[in-house]
Amino acid sequence: MPERAMSGVPPEQVHSGHVRAWHREEGWGVLGTPSLPEEVWAHYSLIEAGGGGFRELTVGEAVTFTAERAEQDGFHWRAVSIRTSDPQPLPRDGRDTEGPGFTSCLDITFDS
């Protein structure tokens, strides 16, 4: 179910998902949603930036978007318009949803 309506677009064509990858230097990325069979290619120019701000997405960010079937850089779906959504946690495939998305440990041993 879409979180926010997109004007002039039937609700069944609006998808809620997350940013799976974003290539800031190149201005494109990949969106994922359970309502489509494959990932969706996205370009920064399609992001609806409120207040004329810089259009950029971050990995894990929740988005609402429309998409069309089209071949683009090896993808079979292309975003037509993109809006950032209210923050939601990125699905973690059944793993614990508490705490950080990664852990790290460093042990340093010095010779005496």
C-alpha positions, -999 to 999 in steps of 0.1 A, spaced: 0 0 0 15 34 -10 23 58 18 15 90 0 -6 95 -31 10 108 -62 -13 132 -81 -28 119 -113 -15 83 -108 -38 54 -99 -28 39 -65 -21 5 -80 8 21 -100 25 36 -70 51 15 -53 67 18 -18 102 5 -14 138 13 -4 169 25 -21 191 -5 -26 221 13 -42 230 49 -51 259 61 -72 261 98 -62 289 107 -87 269 93 -116 234 104 -104 217 70 -105 207 41 -84 186 11 -78 152 9 -60 136 -23 -46 100 -31 -38 81 -63 -31 54 -52 -56 76 -56 -87 94 -87 -98 128 -70 -103 148 -40 -91 141 -6 -106 167 18 -122 164 54 -110 180 87 -121 184 118 -99 164 140 -122 132 119 -113 134 127 -76 108 152 -65 128 175 -43 108 196 -19 118 233 -18 142 229 -48 168 212 -28 196 189 -40 182 157 -54 199 127 -39 189 94 -23 207 73 3 209 35 6 182 22 29 160 54 25 123 47 21 108 59 -12 75 60 -30 77 58 -68 61 50 -101 79 28 -127 76 16 -163 88 -15 -181 119 -3 -200 155 -15 -207 180 7 -189 216 -3 -182 207 -40 -178 175 -33 -157 140 -42 -170 122 -15 -149 128 23 -148 115 48 -123 92 75 -137 89 97 -105 104 93 -70 94 108 -37 111 102 -4 88 86 22 84 88 59 114 70 75 109 33 79 135 7 87 149 -13 58 137 -49 59 165 -71 72 155 -105 60 142 -117 94 173 -107 113 172 -86 145 158 -51 138 174 -35 168 208 -19 167 231 -9 139 231 -25 104 267 -36 109 292 -44 135 330 -40 136 358 -51 158 395 -42 158 422 -59 178 456 -44 179 486 -62 193 520 -45 197 553 -63 199 572 -55 231 
